[in-house]
Amino acid sequence: MQRNPRTGDQIGRLDISPRLRRRIALRVGVPVAIATAVGALFFALSPRPVAVTATPGDGSGGTVAAAADSTFSLASFVDARDLMKDADRTFVVQVIGDSTGNEPGEWVDVAFRALSEELDRPLVQHPWDVLSSAYLEPIRSNDNAPHAPLEVWNGSASGKTAEYSLANFDTLIPVEPDLVILNHGLNNVLEPAQVGEQFTALVAEIERHWPSQIGYAALLENPRLDQYSAAHDDVIDHVTGWLAEHQEVRAVDVHSAYLDSPDVTTLLLPDLLHPTPAGSALTASTVLDALQR
């Protein structure tokens, strides 16, 4: 067992199949060697510079308060996740996140293209557009696969927190999901303590709409090495605390995976917060590890 260098807690590592790891590598276009725990990843793709603006508001018109009942009862993550085994049934994933996963070639795209091939399912990705506050035309791949589709509503919104996702709930979460993945935190650096309240309010709203067997996972996001580094560490502490209070939610410790790498700077763009292609591949493999654990 390894230990989180920030908290000292033990970290369990389970490998996804070698076949799926090879597909993650091929998806970003070059070979990659992934060590048993986490290795350095090197890719021959040009990084895409992305601007992030840390502002007090999300453009949603207010601050989300914690849900009145924060003791909501969640379905077993494993039971919901295992619905993927039913090859005759469309499996619906809802990603609620930020600019680390909103573009082709970033972790959402890389992870679910690999998973769709592993499961022999067609993949239908719905990309979110912040400018229109709506989903764009779906992106389809692996169309010849014989089983029911894997459908991903990728509500990743650049520069936003979960407050924005809640404010746009009806459009951003248009259908009942089987699995919800929360990927917010990097944009909570001005008010770190609000991240848990926002997660609670968002999950409570999902449960109010669909009180059924939905599985939840939440990422401890990659480090920030810019001027908000310390504030983001505070965010990570709050997300860790929230996960401890809601243990039905599967924790995905991307943060530790980056810190365990030989050189975390190779995993981040020059802005020191967005992942490089190598970082996106590491995030994708960490997410898939957690989903298949």
C-alpha positions as CSV (number, residue, x, y, z in Angstrom):
1,M,0.0,0.0,0.0
2,Q,1.1,3.5,-0.8
3,R,0.5,6.6,1.3
4,N,-1.0,10.0,0.3
5,P,2.0,12.3,0.7
6,R,-0.4,15.1,1.8
7,T,-2.4,13.3,4.5
8,G,-0.4,10.1,5.3
9,D,-3.4,7.9,4.6
10,Q,-3.0,4.6,2.8
11,I,-4.0,4.6,-0.8
12,G,-5.2,1.4,-2.5
13,R,-4.3,0.8,-6.1
14,L,-6.0,-1.6,-8.4
15,D,-5.0,-1.9,-12.1
16,I,-7.4,-1.9,-14.9
17,S,-6.8,-4.5,-17.6
18,P,-3.7,-4.3,-19.7
19,R,-6.0,-4.3,-22.8
20,L,-7.8,-1.2,-21.5
21,R,-4.5,0.6,-20.6
22,R,-3.3,0.0,-24.1
23,R,-6.4,1.6,-25.5
24,I,-6.0,4.6,-23.3
25,A,-2.5,5.0,-24.7
26,L,-3.7,4.6,-28.3
27,R,-6.6,7.0,-27.8
28,V,-4.1,9.9,-27.2
29,G,-2.1,8.8,-30.3
30,V,1.2,7.5,-29.0
31,P,2.5,4.6,-27.0
32,V,2.6,5.0,-23.2
33,A,4.1,3.0,-20.4
34,I,2.1,3.0,-17.1
35,A,3.7,1.6,-14.1
36,T,1.9,-0.6,-11.6
37,A,1.1,2.3,-9.3
38,V,1.5,5.5,-11.3
39,G,4.3,6.3,-13.7
40,A,5.4,9.3,-15.7
41,L,3.5,9.5,-19.0
42,F,5.0,11.1,-22.1
43,F,3.1,12.0,-25.2
44,A,4.0,13.6,-28.5
45,L,0.9,15.9,-28.7
46,S,0.9,19.6,-28.5
47,P,-0.7,21.0,-25.3
48,R,-3.8,23.1,-25.6
49,P,-3.5,26.3,-23.6
50,V,-6.7,27.1,-21.7
51,A,-7.5,30.2,-19.7
52,V,-9.1,29.9,-16.4
53,T,-10.6,32.9,-14.6
54,A,-11.1,32.6,-10.9
55,T,-14.1,34.8,-10.1
56,P,-16.3,34.9,-7.0
57,G,-19.5,34.0,-9.0
58,D,-20.4,31.5,-11.6
59,G,-22.8,33.7,-13.5
60,S,-25.6,31.7,-11.8
61,G,-26.9,34.6,-9.8
62,G,-26.2,33.6,-6.3
63,T,-24.6,31.3,-3.8
64,V,-25.9,27.8,-3.4
65,A,-26.8,26.9,0.2
66,A,-26.5,23.4,1.6
67,A,-29.5,21.3,1.0
68,A,-31.9,21.2,4.0
69,D,-31.4,17.5,4.3
70,S,-27.8,16.6,3.9
71,T,-28.4,13.0,5.0
72,F,-29.8,11.8,1.7
73,S,-29.6,8.0,1.2
74,L,-27.6,7.0,-1.9
75,A,-27.7,3.7,-3.8
76,S,-24.8,1.4,-3.7
77,F,-22.1,2.6,-6.1
78,V,-21.3,-1.0,-7.0
79,D,-25.0,-1.9,-7.7
80,A,-25.4,1.1,-10.0
81,R,-22.0,0.6,-11.7
82,D,-22.7,-3.1,-12.3
83,L,-25.6,-2.2,-14.6
84,M,-22.9,-1.8,-17.2
85,K,-22.8,-5.6,-17.3
86,D,-26.2,-5.6,-18.9
87,A,-25.2,-5.5,-22.5
88,D,-28.7,-5.1,-23.8
89,R,-29.3,-1.9,-21.8
90,T,-28.0,1.6,-22.5
91,F,-25.8,2.8,-19.7
92,V,-26.0,6.5,-19.0
93,V,-23.1,8.5,-17.4
94,Q,-23.5,12.1,-16.3
95,V,-20.3,14.0,-15.8
96,I,-20.6,17.3,-13.9
97,G,-17.3,19.1,-14.0
98,D,-15.0,21.8,-15.3
99,S,-12.5,22.5,-18.0
100,T,-10.2,19.5,-17.2
101,G,-12.7,17.3,-19.0
102,N,-14.6,19.4,-21.5
103,E,-12.6,18.9,-24.7
104,P,-11.8,16.0,-27.0
105,G,-8.6,14.3,-25.9
106,E,-9.2,15.2,-22.2
107,W,-10.0,12.6,-19.5
108,V,-13.7,12.2,-20.1
109,D,-13.2,11.5,-23.8
110,V,-10.2,9.3,-23.3
111,A,-11.7,7.2,-20.5
112,F,-15.1,6.5,-22.1
113,R,-13.7,5.8,-25.6
114,A,-11.5,3.2,-24.0
115,L,-14.3,1.8,-21.9
116,S,-16.8,1.7,-24.8
117,E,-14.3,-0.5,-26.7
118,E,-13.6,-2.7,-23.7
119,L,-17.3,-3.3,-23.3
120,D,-18.1,-3.5,-27.0
121,R,-20.6,-0.7,-26.7
122,P,-21.1,2.2,-29.1
123,L,-20.3,5.5,-27.5
124,V,-22.5,8.6,-27.7
125,Q,-20.9,11.7,-26.1
126,H,-22.9,14.9,-25.6
127,P,-20.5,17.9,-25.1
128,W,-21.7,20.9,-23.1
129,D,-21.4,24.4,-24.5
130,V,-21.0,27.2,-21.9
131,L,-21.8,29.9,-24.4
132,S,-25.2,28.5,-25.3
133,S,-25.8,26.7,-22.0
134,A,-26.8,23.7,-24.0
135,Y,-25.5,20.4,-25.3
136,L,-24.0,20.4,-28.8
137,E,-24.6,17.6,-31.4
138,P,-23.5,14.2,-30.0
139,I,-20.2,12.7,-31.0
140,R,-20.4,9.1,-31.9
141,S,-17.7,6.4,-32.0
142,N,-17.4,2.6,-32.0
143,D,-20.7,2.5,-33.8
144,N,-20.3,-1.1,-35.0
145,A,-20.1,-2.5,-31.5
146,P,-22.8,-5.1,-31.0
147,H,-24.2,-4.1,-27.6
148,A,-26.4,-1.3,-26.3
149,P,-24.7,2.2,-26.2
150,L,-22.6,3.8,-23.5
151,E,-24.1,7.3,-23.4
152,V,-22.1,10.1,-21.7
153,W,-23.6,13.5,-21.0
154,N,-20.4,15.5,-20.5
155,G,-21.6,18.6,-18.5
156,S,-18.1,19.8,-18.0
157,A,-18.2,23.7,-17.9
158,S,-15.0,25.7,-18.2
159,G,-14.4,28.0,-15.3
160,K,-17.4,26.9,-13.3
161,T,-18.2,25.3,-10.0
162,A,-21.0,22.9,-9.0
163,E,-23.1,26.0,-8.3
164,Y,-23.3,26.6,-12.0
165,S,-24.2,23.0,-12.6
166,L,-27.1,23.3,-10.1
167,A,-28.3,26.6,-11.6
168,N,-28.4,24.9,-15.1
169,F,-29.8,21.6,-13.7
170,D,-32.7,20.9,-16.0
171,T,-30.6,21.4,-19.1
172,L,-27.3,20.1,-17.9
173,I,-28.8,16.8,-16.5
174,P,-31.6,16.1,-19.0
175,V,-32.1,12.4,-18.4
176,E,-31.9,9.9,-15.6
177,P,-28.3,8.8,-15.2
178,D,-27.0,5.4,-14.0
179,L,-23.7,7.0,-12.8
180,V,-22.9,10.6,-11.8
181,I,-19.3,11.7,-11.7
182,L,-18.5,15.0,-9.9
183,N,-15.4,16.7,-11.1
184,H,-15.4,20.2,-9.5
185,G,-13.0,21.9,-7.2
186,L,-10.3,23.7,-9.3
187,N,-12.6,26.7,-9.6
188,N,-13.6,26.7,-5.9
189,V,-10.3,28.3,-4.8
190,L,-11.8,31.6,-3.8
191,E,-14.3,30.0,-1.4
192,P,-13.0,26.4,-0.7
193,A,-15.5,25.7,2.0
194,Q,-18.4,25.9,-0.4
195,V,-17.5,22.9,-2.5
196,G,-19.1,20.4,0.0
197,E,-22.2,22.4,0.2
198,Q,-22.5,22.6,-3.5
199,F,-22.0,18.8,-3.9
200,T,-24.6,18.2,-1.2
201,A,-27.2,20.5,-2.9
202,L,-26.5,19.0,-6.3
203,V,-26.8,15.4,-5.3
204,A,-29.9,16.2,-3.3
205,E,-31.5,17.7,-6.4
206,I,-30.6,14.7,-8.5
207,E,-32.1,12.4,-5.8
208,R,-35.2,14.5,-5.7
209,H,-35.7,14.1,-9.5
210,W,-34.7,10.4,-9.7
211,P,-34.9,8.6,-6.3
212,S,-33.6,5.3,-7.8
213,Q,-30.4,3.3,-8.2
214,I,-27.9,6.0,-9.2
215,G,-24.2,5.5,-8.4
216,Y,-22.0,8.5,-7.5
217,A,-18.3,9.1,-7.8
218,A,-16.3,12.3,-7.0
219,L,-12.8,13.2,-8.1
220,L,-10.2,14.7,-5.9
221,E,-8.8,16.8,-8.7
222,N,-5.3,17.3,-10.0
223,P,-3.1,19.8,-8.1
224,R,-2.8,23.4,-9.0
225,L,0.8,24.7,-8.9
226,D,-0.1,28.4,-9.6
227,Q,-0.8,31.2,-7.2
228,Y,-3.9,29.3,-6.0
229,S,-2.0,26.2,-5.0
230,A,-2.5,26.5,-1.2
231,A,-6.2,27.4,-1.7
232,H,-6.7,24.3,-3.8
233,D,-5.1,22.2,-1.1
234,D,-7.9,23.6,1.1
235,V,-10.5,22.6,-1.5
236,I,-9.0,19.0,-1.6
237,D,-9.4,18.9,2.2
238,H,-13.0,19.9,2.0
239,V,-13.8,17.4,-0.8
240,T,-12.0,14.7,1.3
241,G,-14.2,15.6,4.3
242,W,-17.3,15.5,2.2
243,L,-16.5,12.1,0.9
244,A,-15.9,10.9,4.4
245,E,-19.4,12.0,5.3
246,H,-20.9,10.4,2.2
247,Q,-19.1,7.1,1.9
248,E,-21.6,5.7,-0.7
249,V,-19.8,8.1,-3.1
250,R,-16.8,6.4,-4.8
251,A,-13.7,8.5,-4.2
252,V,-11.4,8.9,-7.2
253,D,-8.0,10.2,-5.9
254,V,-6.6,11.9,-9.0
255,H,-4.8,14.4,-6.7
256,S,-2.6,11.7,-5.2
257,A,-2.0,10.0,-8.5
258,Y,-0.4,13.2,-9.8
259,L,1.6,13.8,-6.6
260,D,2.9,10.2,-6.8
261,S,4.3,10.8,-10.3
262,P,8.1,11.4,-10.7
263,D,7.5,14.9,-12.0
264,V,4.1,16.4,-11.6
265,T,5.0,19.4,-13.8
266,T,5.1,17.1,-16.9
267,L,1.4,16.4,-16.2
268,L,0.3,20.1,-16.3
269,L,0.2,22.7,-19.0
270,P,2.3,26.0,-18.5
271,D,-0.7,27.5,-16.7
272,L,0.1,24.9,-13.9
273,L,-3.5,23.8,-13.5
274,H,-4.8,22.1,-16.7
275,P,-3.6,18.6,-17.5
276,T,-1.3,17.9,-20.5
277,P,-2.3,15.0,-22.7
278,A,-0.2,12.8,-20.3
279,G,-2.1,14.2,-17.4
280,S,-5.4,13.6,-19.0
281,A,-4.4,10.0,-19.7
282,L,-3.4,9.6,-16.0
283,T,-6.7,11.1,-14.9
284,A,-8.6,8.8,-17.3
285,S,-6.8,5.6,-16.0
286,T,-7.3,6.7,-12.4
287,V,-11.1,7.1,-13.0
288,L,-11.3,3.8,-14.8
289,D,-9.4,2.1,-11.9
290,A,-12.0,3.5,-9.5
291,L,-15.0,2.5,-11.7
292,Q,-13.8,-1.1,-12.1
293,R,-12.6,-1.6,-8.5
